Amino acid sequence: MKAFDNLLTIAKKLRSPTGCPWDRKQTIASMSKCMEEETDEILEAIQKKDYRNLEEEIGDVMFNLVMLTQIASEEKRFTMSGVLRRVEKKIKARHTWVFGKDAAKVKTAEDALKLWKENKLKLKN
C-alpha cells in the first residue's frame, strides 16, 4: 500500500544524516515513553468516543511502530517485512476457523474466542 510505504520512507528520512536530530537520537528504549503516551491517548479517545481524535492517535501509534521498526532495522535486529510476515502467520494460525479447517467448530463469538485461545496455547508450546 502506497500510504504505508510513504510512512516507511518518512521514517527512514527522519533517521538519516539529513533528517531530524531528535528522531536520529531515538533508540528502541527511548521510544517506549512515546508509545506509552500515544497508546494512552488512543484509550482516552476510545473512552470518550472521539472517533476523529481516535483516527489521529491510531496514526501516531502506527508511525511510532514504523519508527521502532526502522531503528531495529538499522540495528540489524529485524525489518518491517519480517514483522508483517510474522504477524500474518500468527493471525492466520490463530484463526483456523477462517483460514483453516475448523470452520464447523465456530458458530458464535464465544466459540471463536475459545478456539483462538486454544490455538494460541498450541502455538506457544
C-alpha positions in Angstrom: 0.0 0.0 0.0 1.4 3.3 -1.1 0.4 5.2 2.1 2.2 2.7 4.3 5.3 2.8 2.0 5.3 6.5 2.4 5.5 6.2 6.2 8.4 3.9 5.9 10.2 6.4 3.6 9.4 9.2 6.0 10.9 7.3 9.0 14.0 6.4 7.0 14.4 10.1 6.0 13.9 11.4 9.6 16.6 9.0 10.8 19.0 9.8 8.0 22.0 12.2 8.4 20.0 14.9 6.7 16.9 14.2 8.8 15.8 15.3 12.2 18.3 15.4 15.1 15.6 14.4 17.6 14.5 11.4 15.6 18.1 10.3 14.9 18.7 10.3 18.7 15.9 7.9 19.5 16.5 4.4 20.5 14.2 1.4 21.0 14.3 2.1 24.7 13.6 5.8 24.4 10.6 5.1 22.1 8.9 3.3 24.9 7.8 6.6 26.5 6.4 7.8 23.2 4.5 4.5 22.7 3.0 4.7 26.2 1.9 8.3 25.7 0.3 7.6 22.3 -1.5 4.4 23.5 -2.9 6.3 26.5 -4.2 8.9 24.0 -5.9 6.1 22.0 -7.5 4.7 25.1 -8.8 8.2 26.1 -10.2 8.7 22.6 -12.0 5.4 22.8 -13.4 6.1 26.2 -14.7 9.5 25.0 -16.0 8.0 21.7 -14.0 10.8 20.0 -13.5 9.0 16.7 -11.9 11.9 14.9 -9.2 12.0 17.5 -9.0 8.2 17.6 -8.1 8.2 13.9 -5.3 10.7 14.6 -4.0 8.8 17.6 -4.0 5.5 15.7 -1.9 7.2 13.1 0.5 8.4 15.8 0.9 4.9 17.2 1.3 3.5 13.7 4.1 5.9 13.0 5.8 5.2 16.3 5.7 1.5 15.3 7.2 2.3 12.0 10.0 4.3 13.8 10.6 1.5 16.2 11.0 -0.9 13.3 13.3 1.5 11.4 15.6 1.7 14.4 15.5 -2.1 14.8 16.3 -2.4 11.1 19.3 -0.1 11.4 20.5 -2.2 14.3 20.1 -5.4 12.2 17.5 -6.8 14.7 14.5 -7.2 12.4 12.8 -5.5 9.5 9.2 -4.3 8.7 8.9 -7.2 6.2 9.7 -9.6 8.9 7.3 -8.0 11.4 4.5 -8.2 8.8 5.2 -11.8 7.7 5.3 -12.9 11.4 2.0 -11.2 12.3 0.3 -12.5 9.2 1.4 -16.0 10.0 0.3 -15.7 13.6 -3.1 -14.2 12.8 -3.8 -17.0 10.3 -2.6 -19.7 12.7 -4.9 -18.4 15.5 -7.9 -18.1 13.3 -8.1 -21.6 12.0 -11.9 -21.4 11.5 -11.3 -18.7 8.9 -8.0 -19.7 7.3 -8.0 -23.4 8.1 -10.1 -26.5 8.7 -12.1 -25.5 11.8 -15.0 -23.6 10.2 -17.6 -26.1 11.5 -16.3 -25.6 15.1 -17.2 -21.9 15.3 -20.7 -20.6 15.3 -20.5 -17.8 17.9 -18.1 -15.1 19.1 -17.6 -17.2 22.2 -16.7 -20.3 20.1 -14.2 -18.2 18.2 -12.6 -16.8 21.4 -12.3 -20.3 22.9 -10.7 -21.8 19.7 -8.4 -18.7 19.4 -7.2 -19.2 22.9 -6.6 -23.0 22.3 -4.7 -22.2 19.1 -2.6 -19.6 20.9 -1.6 -22.1 23.5 -0.7 -24.7 20.9 1.5 -22.1 19.0 3.2 -21.0 22.3 4.2 -24.6 23.1 
